[in-house]
Amino acid sequence: MKIETIAVHAGHAVDPATGAVASPIYLSTTFERDIEGTYSRGFMYTRNDNPNRQALERGVSMLEGGEAAAAFASGTGATMSILQALSPGDHVLAHVDAYYGTSRLIHEIFLRWGLEADFVDMSDPDAVRKALRPNTKLAWAETPSNPLLKIVDLAAVAEIVRGPGAIFVCDNTWAPVLQRPFDLGADLVLHSTTKYFGGHCDVLGGIVVAKTESEFFQRIRSIQYEGGAVPSPFDCWLILRGMRTLPWRMRAHSENALKIAEFLARHPKVKRVHYPGLESHPRHKTALKQMSASGGMLSLEVKDGYDAAMQVAAKTKVFIRATSLGGVESLIEHRASIEGPGTISPQGLLRLSIGLENADDLIEDLDRALG
Ligand SMILES: *Cc1c(COP(=O)(O)O)cnc(C)c1O
């Protein structure tokens, strides 16, 4: 079946008891035992498993083409589980432009717990090759990356990290559906489902999808229910509901973003536009090869640095000044000031999450704000 059909039906079944077409939400934390003390209906306690979580995990695995998935209370909770499944002394190689929270997690928590880590620009496969060590157990790619929209050639990096037998993770939060990391050699896919899956800025969540049911994934699964950072049944229900329209939304987000990127690239107040759909992007060809559309995220650098960037963000009326991404409403954000000291975001950079408004209204809003 095609991706739109999978998105609508995966994880959904008409409720056999009532005929309800939309699935019920099972708020129950606990489930009845059989007289013999067993659990023949499959559920015991909601931290271990819950019908809504199971439906979400099955749905997202089918969508990504994986064998299994484990859902968490946030994207960061999902990231945490992957890092916790490693052991002290293991080496992690991560993309230098990975989500800020991911590098912070590695620096502030996991180095203390004995992981070793290096950050390299994974959009350069040679840099990945040089940074590999015999104890590299995990390679963490993110593409397009945050906030510079760097493109990692997933097939090329997968090939390189397979050498020492590292597990290859792709954070696919920014390009769900548009990019199929398992077809390109990834072992695990991570999503912050807070973003495009939820799609409406009203639910936090994260998920780890495994290409195959490996021993490493079993560790992640046990961290999920023993560690307890599980999503609520209602959150799972909302995320699965969001998934039903995901392929169509991604198409519309991408179409809008391309129009806006082209407009910004011509604007005299704009120094640079980072968007993989533009021919001027240094890895445009790689993006065309591995993505079916370029996604809804872009960033721009204004000519006059910090003050000019803050003024643009202050003047937009349709774009809302807020962090996060992937919702129906367009957001504008000055990354350097939200990331704080240690940021590698340029001071004149504004990140845009392009929503589902009419692109002409968004362009007019940015034109007015840029002055
Ligand atoms: C937001 C985000 C995360 C973290 O997800 P939360 O749900 O906020 O914990 C991880 N990776 C990427 C690429 C993100 O955009």
The ligand as a Gaussian input file, in Angstrom:
#p B3LYP/6-31G(d) Opt

LIG

0 1
 C       12.210000      18.905000      19.144000
 C       13.241000      17.964000      18.683000
 C       13.727000      16.961000      19.532000
 C       13.297000      16.841000      20.983000
 O       11.947000      16.506000      21.098000
 P       11.014000      16.925000      22.354000
 O        9.719000      16.291000      21.992000
 O       10.991000      18.408000      22.405000
 O       11.632000      16.346000      23.569000
 C       14.680000      16.095000      19.021000
 N       15.125000      16.204000      17.751000
 C       14.686000      17.156000      16.914000
 C       15.234000      17.236000      15.530000
 C       13.723000      18.073000      17.343000
 O       13.304000      19.029000      16.518000

